Amino acid sequence: QQQVKQSPQSLIVQKGGISIINCAYENTAFDYFPWYQQFPGKGPALLIAIRPDVSEKKEGRFTISFNKSAKQFSLHIMDSQPGDSATYFCAASIGQAGTALIFGKGTTLSVSS
Amino acid sequence: NAGVTQTPKFQVLKTGQSMTLQCAQDMNHNSMYWYRQDPGMGLRLIYYSASEGTTDKGEVPNGYNVSRLNKREFSLRLESAAPSQTSVYFCASSERGGLGYTFGSGTRLTVV
């Protein structure tokens, strides 16, 4: 049973465009929703994260939008750059001791110049 | 400031061989995790250790064992490797729960 569903599987965006990746979750006990960025040959790195008490969080060109009633959250990358080309994973957890992150299957983003 | 260190980086095993993947963190984190990454499957949790002295199964534990040697080190053992265990293995650590993971750079394992 997949608890975090991520789409699309791959995405091609032109330089300067907006990249949007969506995730949906099932477990209403989740209260921490991070996004990770992974470059080829590297481990994933935390990009940005949100708690369900806010509907949006922005850090530079990266924004998380959160819809608690729909159990969905999304990553928006504004002014996408070739250096943003990577695999992006959404994740969710209960955030308590003794728990672990559940990851989506990932989205491979290619930004064409 | 090493963060999470995994060894080895690459390994080729023959079916039936055993090996241990090593992971060490220097951030004084309480929790440590092992994930495997396969194309189109994302990151799947194998085992985790919420604190020193405890370990729990994740989504795909079959064929693996773990040892939380101390607060810094968390090893993953394959007793009898199978081709289905060909994957990239990532170790991660966090201060607590599922928050703010720091990942290692991974071990690429091929079982022939």
Contacts between the chains, C-beta under 8 A, distances in Angstrom:
chain1	res1	chain2	res2	distance
A	6	B	42	7.5
A	9	B	40	7.3
A	32	B	97	7.9
A	32	B	98	6.2
A	32	B	99	6.1
A	34	B	100	7.7
A	34	B	101	7.9
A	36	B	101	7.7
A	36	B	103	8.0
A	41	B	105	7.8
A	41	B	106	7.9
A	42	B	105	6.1
A	42	B	106	7.6
A	43	B	4	7.6
A	43	B	90	5.6
A	43	B	92	7.7
A	43	B	103	3.4
A	43	B	104	5.5
A	43	B	105	5.0
A	43	B	106	5.5
A	44	B	43	7.2
A	44	B	90	7.3
A	44	B	101	7.7
A	44	B	103	5.1
A	45	B	103	7.0
A	46	B	100	6.2
A	46	B	101	6.6
A	46	B	102	7.8
A	49	B	100	7.6
A	89	B	42	6.4
A	89	B	43	6.5
A	91	B	98	7.7
A	92	B	98	8.0
A	93	B	97	6.4
A	93	B	98	2.6
A	93	B	99	7.2
A	94	B	97	7.0
A	94	B	98	6.7
A	95	B	97	4.8
A	95	B	98	5.6
A	95	B	99	5.5
A	96	B	96	7.8
A	96	B	97	4.9
A	97	B	30	7.5
A	97	B	31	7.5
A	97	B	50	5.7
A	97	B	51	7.3
A	97	B	96	5.0
A	97	B	97	5.3
A	98	B	50	4.2
A	98	B	54	8.0
A	98	B	56	7.4
A	98	B	97	7.1
A	99	B	50	7.8
A	99	B	97	5.0
A	99	B	98	5.0
A	100	B	31	7.9
A	100	B	33	5.8
A	100	B	45	5.4
A	100	B	48	4.9
A	100	B	58	6.5
A	100	B	97	8.0
A	100	B	98	5.3
A	101	B	33	7.8
A	101	B	45	7.8
A	101	B	98	4.3
A	101	B	101	6.3
A	102	B	45	7.5
A	102	B	98	7.9
A	103	B	35	7.7
A	103	B	42	4.9
A	103	B	43	4.2
A	103	B	44	7.7
A	104	B	42	5.8
A	105	B	40	6.4
A	105	B	41	6.3
A	105	B	42	3.8
A	106	B	42	5.0
A	106	B	43	7.9
